[in-house]
Amino acid sequence: MYATLAPAEHFDSPGRLAVIALVVLVLAAVQSVFGVGLLVFGTPTLLLMGLPFPVVLGCLLPCSIVVSTAQVATSGGLTLEPIRRTFLRLTAPAVVAGTVVALALGAKLDLRLLVGSMLLLTAALRVSEGVRARISAVVTRRLGVFALALGVLHGLTNLGGGVLTVIVASAYRDKADVRRHIAFCYGLMAVLQLAVVELTTPPGIPLYLYLALPAVALASYWLVGRLLFRMAGQTAYQGLLTVLIGGFGAVLVATA
């Protein structure tokens, strides 16, 4: 069960605010490197702290949006390449529908064990270059199906980051291509979710947090994330993606 405190009461404790800011700082650095991280790791973390799902979304989505926007702006802008058009056509409306359903139910659908197990299996299979190539071929052939499923999953649970990483990493090898496409899709999903939340279930987060938390996320991107991204070589980056996918899976299974 989620906490039933009034929204403002969730932020009365300086200790809780400090933990939320630390979560944003660390996970924004992760997202700066890979394009995902704030939502898939941050959502279970803040839920375990007792914050209701709409409040979690209100805290994390603006942070995710500013990091994704910075990544897109510094890596070619809003070009509508084929994979991006697929996400706009299929993933975007599915995210909106899934988020509306999740908020109407008053809780997120608990698919953590299922999704986490799938991601752990995918990470294990990606260790083999040959198997990784076969996964890429399957995802490429069925991109529309995966894009639609991603939208539904992310809207319902806020945990689509790992699946998005699998999809994009199957289509691109260069680390810059991987991150910029993930950032575009992740940012788009976050904007849509935030719009739905504010229109249907305003979380009542204080204005100073709406400003301060994204500022922390952006500072983490500029001061830490960009440096880490430049330091990672192409081969190492693919290996780190595999570790990240496995990490997503482990977190979801552990918190299920």
C-alpha positions, 0 to 999 in steps of 0.5 A: 500500500502507498502512503496516505499522507497529504503531498506536502507532508512527504517533504517535511523531513530534511532527511527525506529531502536529502535522500531524494536529492541524492537519488536524483544526483546519482541516477542523473549521472547514470542516465547521462551515460546511458540515456536511462536510469532516473525512472527505472532505478528511482521509481522503486527507490522512492516507492520504498521510501513511502511516496505515492506513485503520482508523487514519485512521478512528479519528483522524477519525471522533470529530472529525467526530462531535463537530462534527456533534453540536454542529451538530445540538444547536444547530439543532433537535435530532434531529427525524425529518423525511422526508429524515432517515427516508430516510437512517436507512432506506437510508443507515445500513445501507448504510454499515455494510455498506460499512464492513465490506467495506472493513475486511475487504479491508484497504484502501478501494476506490479510487473517487476518480477516478470520484467526483471527476470526478462532483463536478467535473461537478456543480459546473460544472453548478451554476453555472447556476441553471436546471441547478441546479434540474434537478439538484434535481428529479432528486435529489428524484425519486430520493432513495431511490436516491441515499441508498442509493448514498451509504451504499455509497460512504461505507462503502467509501471514507469519501468520501461527503461531497461526494455528501451535499452534493449531495443535501441542497443539492438539497432545501433552499435555506436555509443553516441547513436545508442544514447541519443536515440534512447534519450529521445524516446525516454524524454518523449515518454517522460513528457507525456507521463508528466502531462497526464499526471498534472492533468489527472492526478496533480501530485502537489509537489512544492514549487521549489522542488520542481525547480531544485530537483531538475537543477540537481539532475542537470548539474549531474549531467554537465559536471559528471555524466558527460565526462563519464560518457567520453571516457567509455570506449565503444567496446566497453560501452556495450559491455556496460550496457549489458551490466546496466540491463542486468542491473535493471533486472536485479533491482526489479526482482529484488524489490518485487 
